[in-house]
C-alpha cells in the first residue's frame, strides 16, 4: 500500500526539505544584517521602487530607519509607506521555489525558476510602486489595497506560475 503513495511522498519530502533549507538559509542571511538595519536585498527593492516612481513623476526619496530595520518612502515630500523585510516577497519566493523543485524535471526546472523569479521580482516592485501611488493619491483605499489587492497580485502570480509549471512541464509526458 505504501508503494502506491511513494511518488506523492517523494514529492512531499522534497518540498519539505527544500523549503526548510531555504528558510533557514534566509533566516541566517537576515540575522547577519541585524545590526545594519534593513537587509541589502530589501533595500535594493526600495531603491528600485524609488527609481521607477521618480521616472513616472512621483518624486521619491528614502529615509533609512536603521534601529527599526525599515526604509521610509517619501513621495512628493510626503511620507507614504515604509519598506520592511516582509515586503521583499522572499517568503513567497521560498515557497514557490520549494514547490517547483519538488516536481524536479532536470535543467528545465532551473530555467523555469530563473524566469519565474524574474517575473515575481518585477511583479513585487510594481506592487510596491502601486501601493505607494495609491497611498499618496488615494489614502482612503490604502488598507484595502495593502491588505487585499496587492497581496492578491503577488500570490496570484505565484499560483499562475505554479499552474504553468504543473500543466506544461511537471506533468507533461516525456515521450510526447
Secondary structure, DSSP 8 states (H G I E B T S, - for coil): -GGGGHHHHHHHHHHHHHHHHHHHHHHHHHHTTGGGSS-HHHHHHHHHHHHHHHHTT--EEEEEETTTTEEEEEETTEEEEEE-GGGG-HHHHHHHHHHHHHT--THHHHHHHHHHHHHHHHHHHHHHHHHHHHHHH-GGGHHHIIIIIHHHHHHHHHHHHHHHHIIIIISS-TT-
